[in-house]
Amino acid sequence: LPLDLDPQIMLQEKPRTIATDKTWDAPVSGDWTDHVFTRVSATKVRFTGVDFRYSSFDACYLRECAFDSCDFTGCRFSATNFHRSTFIGCKFDYANFERTQIDHEVLDNCCPPHENLKARFARTLRMNYQSLGDAESVNKAMLVELAATAEHLYKSWNSNDRYYRMKYDGVKRVRAFFQWAKFRALDVVWGNGEKPVKLLYTTMVVLAL
């Protein structure tokens, strides 16, 4: 930058809509991007094709709602309750969850299609469920995360897909191979922490040799 140019000039204000202590009581659709929802509630409301991108949900209560084909890209959920709410065909790329009640079926219906984003989605949900003490959901999220990570690491060095070959070329491709090999080795030895019985079995085999 030129010495006489203030860097703050390049940092522009981003308009955000604040919604606090509000409620939805009718079907919802349309553009709701860049909103800050605080203590917003809804019960048995249907959300269809709603664009929630880059919005945040803090201490919201959305019970028994149906979310169909909604876009939650880049959203942040904190201390929000989706008790008995359902999600079909929704997009959660780069979303983050903290202390949020959400059914683990979202892992069946709304995982991102790309393995790296799928692993990231499962990871943030796993950490979310851990904070809630939900062991069943933690295990399910971990299995999805491990499967997506394994597939992503494999494709990073072996796939001829344009995305992987542009992102992992030359030395990066070799490095990706060793990352995949390490991941597979840990999976064989002890299931990457998910299957400790594998570690016991491996130990017994080694001792028997």
C-alpha positions as CSV (number, residue, x, y, z in Angstrom):
1,L,0.0,0.0,0.0
2,P,1.2,3.6,-0.6
3,L,2.5,5.2,2.6
4,D,-0.1,7.9,2.5
5,L,-3.1,5.5,2.1
6,D,-5.0,4.7,5.3
7,P,-5.5,0.9,5.5
8,Q,-8.8,1.5,7.2
9,I,-10.2,2.9,3.9
10,M,-10.1,-0.6,2.5
11,L,-12.1,-2.0,5.4
12,Q,-15.7,-1.3,4.6
13,E,-18.7,-1.5,6.8
14,K,-20.9,-4.6,6.3
15,P,-24.5,-4.0,7.0
16,R,-26.1,-6.5,9.4
17,T,-29.7,-6.7,10.5
18,I,-30.3,-7.1,14.2
19,A,-33.3,-9.1,15.4
20,T,-33.7,-9.5,19.1
21,D,-36.6,-11.0,21.1
22,K,-38.7,-11.6,18.0
23,T,-40.8,-14.6,16.9
24,W,-41.8,-16.2,13.6
25,D,-45.4,-17.4,13.6
26,A,-46.0,-18.0,9.9
27,P,-44.2,-19.9,7.1
28,V,-40.9,-18.2,6.2
29,S,-39.0,-17.9,2.9
30,G,-36.8,-15.4,1.1
31,D,-33.6,-13.5,1.9
32,W,-32.4,-13.4,5.5
33,T,-28.7,-13.1,5.0
34,D,-26.4,-11.2,7.4
35,H,-28.8,-11.2,10.3
36,V,-27.9,-11.4,14.0
37,F,-30.7,-13.4,15.6
38,T,-30.8,-13.2,19.4
39,R,-33.5,-14.9,21.5
40,V,-35.6,-15.4,18.4
41,S,-38.2,-18.1,18.6
42,A,-40.5,-20.2,16.4
43,T,-42.7,-23.3,17.0
44,K,-43.9,-25.6,14.3
45,V,-43.0,-23.1,11.6
46,R,-41.9,-24.2,8.1
47,F,-38.8,-22.5,6.5
48,T,-38.6,-23.1,2.8
49,G,-35.7,-22.1,0.6
50,V,-34.6,-19.5,3.1
51,D,-31.2,-17.8,2.6
52,F,-29.6,-17.4,6.0
53,R,-26.0,-17.1,4.8
54,Y,-23.5,-15.5,7.2
55,S,-26.1,-15.0,9.9
56,S,-25.7,-15.8,13.6
57,F,-28.2,-17.5,16.0
58,D,-27.6,-16.8,19.7
59,A,-29.9,-18.3,22.4
60,C,-32.7,-18.9,19.9
61,Y,-35.5,-21.4,20.4
62,L,-36.7,-23.1,17.2
63,R,-38.8,-26.0,18.3
64,E,-40.4,-28.6,15.9
65,C,-39.7,-26.5,12.9
66,A,-39.1,-27.8,9.4
67,F,-36.2,-26.4,7.4
68,D,-36.4,-27.4,3.7
69,S,-33.6,-26.4,1.2
70,C,-32.3,-23.6,3.4
71,D,-28.8,-22.1,3.1
72,F,-26.9,-21.8,6.3
73,T,-23.5,-21.2,4.7
74,G,-21.1,-19.5,7.2
75,C,-23.7,-19.3,9.9
76,R,-22.8,-19.5,13.6
77,F,-25.1,-21.2,16.2
78,S,-24.6,-20.6,19.8
79,A,-26.8,-21.9,22.7
80,T,-29.6,-22.4,20.3
81,N,-32.3,-25.1,20.6
82,F,-33.6,-26.9,17.5
83,H,-35.6,-29.4,19.6
84,R,-37.4,-31.9,17.3
85,S,-36.7,-29.7,14.3
86,T,-36.0,-31.3,10.9
87,F,-33.6,-30.4,8.1
88,I,-33.9,-31.6,4.5
89,G,-31.6,-30.6,1.7
90,C,-30.1,-27.7,3.7
91,K,-26.6,-26.3,3.1
92,F,-24.2,-25.9,6.1
93,D,-20.8,-25.2,4.5
94,Y,-18.5,-23.5,7.0
95,A,-21.2,-23.4,9.7
96,N,-20.2,-23.5,13.4
97,F,-22.1,-25.0,16.3
98,E,-21.6,-24.2,20.0
99,R,-23.8,-25.6,22.8
100,T,-26.6,-26.1,20.3
101,Q,-29.4,-28.7,20.5
102,I,-29.7,-30.2,17.1
103,D,-30.6,-33.8,16.1
104,H,-27.8,-35.9,14.8
105,E,-30.0,-36.8,11.8
106,V,-28.7,-33.6,10.2
107,L,-25.6,-35.6,9.5
108,D,-27.7,-37.9,7.3
109,N,-29.5,-35.3,5.4
110,C,-27.4,-32.2,5.1
111,C,-23.7,-33.0,4.9
112,P,-21.7,-30.9,2.4
113,P,-20.9,-32.9,-0.8
114,H,-17.2,-32.3,-0.7
115,E,-15.2,-34.5,1.7
116,N,-13.1,-31.7,3.3
117,L,-16.2,-29.6,4.1
118,K,-18.1,-32.7,5.2
119,A,-15.3,-33.5,7.7
120,R,-15.4,-30.0,8.9
121,F,-19.1,-30.0,9.4
122,A,-19.0,-33.3,11.3
123,R,-16.1,-32.0,13.4
124,T,-17.9,-28.9,14.6
125,L,-21.0,-31.0,15.4
126,R,-18.9,-33.5,17.3
127,M,-17.4,-30.8,19.4
128,N,-20.8,-29.3,19.9
129,Y,-22.3,-32.7,21.1
130,Q,-19.3,-33.2,23.4
131,S,-20.0,-29.9,25.1
132,L,-23.6,-31.2,25.7
133,G,-22.5,-34.6,26.9
134,D,-24.4,-36.3,24.1
135,A,-22.3,-39.5,23.7
136,E,-24.5,-41.1,21.0
137,S,-24.3,-38.1,18.8
138,V,-20.6,-37.6,19.4
139,N,-19.9,-41.2,18.2
140,K,-22.0,-40.7,15.0
141,A,-20.4,-37.4,14.2
142,M,-16.9,-38.9,14.7
143,L,-17.7,-41.8,12.3
144,V,-18.8,-39.3,9.6
145,E,-15.7,-37.1,10.3
146,L,-13.3,-40.1,10.0
147,A,-14.9,-41.5,6.9
148,A,-14.9,-38.0,5.2
149,T,-11.3,-37.3,6.3
150,A,-10.1,-40.7,4.9
151,E,-11.8,-40.1,1.6
152,H,-10.5,-36.5,1.3
153,L,-6.9,-37.6,2.1
154,Y,-7.1,-40.4,-0.4
155,K,-8.4,-38.2,-3.2
156,S,-5.8,-35.5,-2.4
157,W,-3.0,-37.6,-3.8
158,N,-4.9,-40.1,-6.0
159,S,-7.8,-38.4,-7.6
160,N,-7.6,-36.9,-11.1
161,D,-10.4,-34.4,-10.3
162,R,-9.5,-30.9,-11.4
163,Y,-10.0,-29.5,-7.9
164,Y,-7.5,-31.9,-6.2
165,R,-4.9,-31.7,-9.0
166,M,-4.9,-27.9,-8.8
167,K,-4.8,-27.8,-5.0
168,Y,-2.4,-30.7,-4.5
169,D,0.3,-30.6,-7.2
170,G,4.0,-31.6,-7.0
171,V,5.4,-31.7,-3.4
172,K,1.9,-31.1,-2.0
173,R,0.7,-34.3,-3.6
174,V,3.6,-36.3,-2.1
175,R,2.9,-34.8,1.3
176,A,-0.8,-35.6,1.0
177,F,0.1,-39.3,0.3
178,F,2.1,-39.5,3.5
179,Q,-0.7,-37.9,5.4
180,W,-3.1,-40.4,4.0
181,A,-0.7,-43.3,4.8
182,K,-0.3,-42.1,8.4
183,F,-4.1,-41.8,8.8
184,R,-4.6,-45.3,7.4
185,A,-1.9,-46.7,9.7
186,L,-3.5,-45.1,12.8
187,D,-6.9,-46.6,11.7
188,V,-5.4,-50.1,11.4
189,V,-3.7,-49.8,14.8
190,W,-6.5,-48.3,16.9
191,G,-9.2,-47.0,14.7
192,N,-8.1,-43.3,15.1
193,G,-9.4,-43.4,18.6
194,E,-12.9,-44.5,17.7
195,K,-12.2,-48.2,18.1
196,P,-9.8,-48.8,21.1
197,V,-10.5,-52.5,20.8
198,K,-8.3,-52.4,17.7
199,L,-5.4,-51.2,19.8
200,L,-5.9,-54.1,22.3
201,Y,-6.0,-56.6,19.4
202,T,-2.8,-55.1,17.9
203,T,-1.0,-55.2,21.2
204,M,-2.0,-58.9,21.7
205,V,-0.7,-59.7,18.2
206,V,2.6,-58.0,18.8
207,L,3.1,-59.7,22.1
208,A,2.3,-63.0,20.6
209,L,5.1,-62.6,18.0
